[in-house]
Amino acid sequence: METRFRLMPVRLTAALTVTIGMLLGGCASTATNPRAPETVASPDYNYIIGPLDNVELIVWRNPELSRSVPVRPDGRITVPLVEDLPAMGKNSTQLARDIEKALAKYIRDPIVTVIVTGFIGPYSEQIRVVGEAAKPQALPYKQKMTLLDVMIAVGGITDFAAGNKAVLVRYEKDKRKQYSVRLNDLIKRGDVTANVDVLPGDILIIPQSWF
């Protein structure tokens, strides 16, 4: 009886290991995921300001009000004469118009220019790379960014990666879609046909090879 109870945790651990492996293998399987489209039709992209970005404010004929300020983690900025102005989710032009409206209470016909000098972007716009990347991380999206650009930024894949079983998760019209991508072919074999466009908010999942 004592021996049987001692063996149970070992058997349970082995069973859990097999179950987790099957689940991960199922998520990474390319059998049910269509290939990612090589190009993605999208309008001209406008950079969206996010927390921890830096923005430079230039107020024409008012140098004492011009300065560089960080976007706080709550997505707001504080500038002279204006406190807690929302900046997250806006482009530089929209933020400049909002600042002009706020300053109009104190300055006649203010003209403001906003220049973004630090690029992180809101979380919803970032490209996330998880799993067997050399340096898993979140990247700010750039116009016409491709899968190859992403892999260069994260340093490629590890020796244990199942690159051709990687999955690109994308939300299209609030619907979650999964596409298969061929990272081994792209990185190790130089097959440029495996390169595809990425979009803001994409998630690249690189599973571990079990063989």
CORRAMO-V209833 format. One record per pair of residues at least 12 apart in sequence whose C-alpha atoms are under 6 Angstrom apart, sorted by the first residue. I is the first residue (numbers start at 0). J is the second residue. Records with the same first field share a line. If there is no record, write none. Layout:
I = J, J
This chain:
27 = 164
29 = 164, 179
32 = 177, 178, 179
33 = 178, 179
34 = 178, 179
35 = 178, 179
37 = 195
38 = 196
46 = 90
47 = 88, 89, 90
48 = 87, 88, 89, 90, 120
49 = 87, 120, 121
50 = 70, 71, 72, 74
51 = 70, 71
52 = 69, 70, 117, 118, 119
53 = 68, 69, 115, 116, 117
54 = 67, 68, 114, 115, 116
55 = 67, 113, 114
56 = 112, 113
57 = 111, 112
58 = 110, 111
59 = 110
64 = 79
74 = 86, 87
91 = 113
95 = 111, 112, 113
119 = 139
120 = 139
123 = 200
124 = 199, 200
125 = 138, 139, 140, 199, 200
126 = 138, 200, 201, 202
127 = 202
128 = 202, 203
129 = 204
130 = 204, 205, 206
131 = 156, 157, 160, 205
132 = 155, 156, 157
133 = 154, 155, 156, 157
134 = 153
140 = 199
144 = 197
145 = 195, 196, 197
146 = 194, 195
159 = 207, 208
160 = 207, 208
161 = 206, 207, 208
162 = 182, 183
163 = 181, 182, 183
165 = 180, 204, 205
166 = 178, 179, 180, 203, 204
167 = 202, 203
168 = 201, 202
169 = 201
181 = 193
